[in-house]
Amino acid sequence: MPKSVLNWKPRRTLSESDKATPAEFLAAGRELLEADMPVEAADFMARAEDSEGLNLVKAKAIGEGNFFLYRLALTRLKAEPDPGELEALADKAASLGLATYETSARNLLTENKTIKRP
């Protein structure tokens, strides 16, 4: 990966490349996660089939009470929500005053919904 993907243009070029390797996607995903760009990181990690990296994104989501990021990580992992993780996420969201994320996590937990995938 010759250029940093922290800037939009190299990131877009890599994203649209037909010749990019999984190793390049992996490196980009890790660089983006390290730069606190987890949404962008998750996309590259998914293309690299980097479940370890996606689990780091999921852990970050739980630690920040970020339901949107949690769902994204689960979707990319093709995994179902874990009740313990949802409870921890909801509690963290509540402690940070993120009412929408808390409510979303608790609703998913109590209604036992599954995440819809395309």
Phi and psi in degrees as a GROMACS rama.xvg file:
@    title "Ramachandran Plot"
@    xaxis  label "Phi"
@    yaxis  label "Psi"
@TYPE xy
-70.6287  -34.9682  PRO-2
-118.791  152.309  LYS-3
-65.8388  138.473  SER-4
-89.5463  10.2144  VAL-5
-70.503  -25.3337  LEU-6
-90.5715  148.192  ASN-7
-64.1509  -37.6558  TRP-8
-66.804  -50.5627  LYS-9
-62.6313  -33.6782  PRO-10
-64.3867  -44.8115  ARG-11
-65.2096  -42.5551  ARG-12
-58.9621  -46.5859  THR-13
-64.4439  -43.8887  LEU-14
-59.9421  -36.5165  SER-15
-91.1863  -2.92509  GLU-16
-73.5282  134.73  SER-17
-86.0936  -13.1252  ASP-18
-104.398  -1.31765  LYS-19
-67.0607  144.515  ALA-20
-97.5101  160.605  THR-21
-56.8445  -33.8969  PRO-22
-63.6411  -36.9494  ALA-23
-68.8842  -41.36  GLU-24
-63.9812  -40.7503  PHE-25
-60.9694  -48.7278  LEU-26
-61.8993  -41.0629  ALA-27
-63.7813  -45.1332  ALA-28
-60.6048  -43.0333  GLY-29
-67.463  -39.8163  ARG-30
-62.3903  -43.4144  GLU-31
-67.2116  -39.3484  LEU-32
-65.3452  -42.323  LEU-33
-61.7048  -31.9866  GLU-34
-86.6382  11.0055  ALA-35
61.8397  45.8683  ASP-36
-123.898  65.172  MET-37
-67.1217  -30.332  PRO-38
-65.6468  -48.1248  VAL-39
-64.6313  -39.9185  GLU-40
-59.4401  -43.4564  ALA-41
-59.5415  -37.7193  ALA-42
-63.5923  -45.4003  ASP-43
-70.0829  -37.4019  PHE-44
-63.8944  -38.2523  MET-45
-63.3728  -41.5474  ALA-46
-66.5807  -27.6529  ARG-47
-88.7471  -2.14626  ALA-48
54.6651  44.5472  GLU-49
-94.7957  82.1893  ASP-50
-66.4853  -32.0946  SER-51
-62.3121  -46.5775  GLU-52
-64.1627  -41.0073  GLY-53
-65.9018  -32.7461  LEU-54
-68.1151  -31.6668  ASN-55
-65.9256  -39.7493  LEU-56
-62.9932  -43.5533  VAL-57
-62.426  -42.8577  LYS-58
-63.6703  -39.1043  ALA-59
-61.7921  -42.6612  LYS-60
-60.9064  -45.2409  ALA-61
-63.7313  -44.8244  ILE-62
-64.8624  -24.3007  GLY-63
-103.127  -0.242406  GLU-64
65.341  31.7624  GLY-65
-100.878  96.6768  ASN-66
-65.573  -39.5871  PHE-67
-57.4404  -48.6928  PHE-68
-65.9205  -37.3614  LEU-69
-60.5976  -47.9955  TYR-70
-61.7263  -40.5158  ARG-71
-60.1915  -47.52  LEU-72
-61.547  -43.9936  ALA-73
-62.7651  -41.4164  LEU-74
-62.0609  -45.0221  THR-75
-66.983  -32.0492  ARG-76
-80.6868  -12.1205  LEU-77
56.53  46.2479  LYS-78
-119.538  159.325  ALA-79
-92.7669  152.809  GLU-80
-66.556  144.66  PRO-81
-100.275  128.879  ASP-82
-56.431  -39.948  PRO-83
-65.1346  -40.1198  GLY-84
-66.3768  -41.9804  GLU-85
-62.1213  -40.8805  LEU-86
-63.7721  -45.5916  GLU-87
-63.1566  -41.354  ALA-88
-64.0045  -45.7722  LEU-89
-61.7302  -42.4255  ALA-90
-63.6657  -42.7126  ASP-91
-65.2642  -44.5422  LYS-92
-59.04  -42.5078  ALA-93
-62.2729  -42.3932  ALA-94
-67.2494  -23.186  SER-95
-97.1105  -0.166135  LEU-96
75.4779  24.3131  GLY-97
-94.6756  75.1373  LEU-98
-60.516  -39.9998  ALA-99
-64.9624  -43.6447  THR-100
-67.6271  -38.9867  TYR-101
-62.2353  -48.168  GLU-102
-61.8948  -43.0403  THR-103
-61.6076  -43.6535  SER-104
-65.6984  -44.3855  ALA-105
-67.346  -37.3014  ARG-106
-63.1422  -44.7836  ASN-107
-63.8782  -37.7892  LEU-108
-66.8349  -48.0871  LEU-109
-79.5423  -31.1905  THR-110
-89.0341  -8.37212  GLU-111
53.9905  45.2739  ASN-112
-80.4327  157.737  LYS-113
-107.397  155.297  THR-114
-77.0063  128.751  ILE-115
-78.0024  131.252  LYS-116
-114.954  145.918  ARG-117
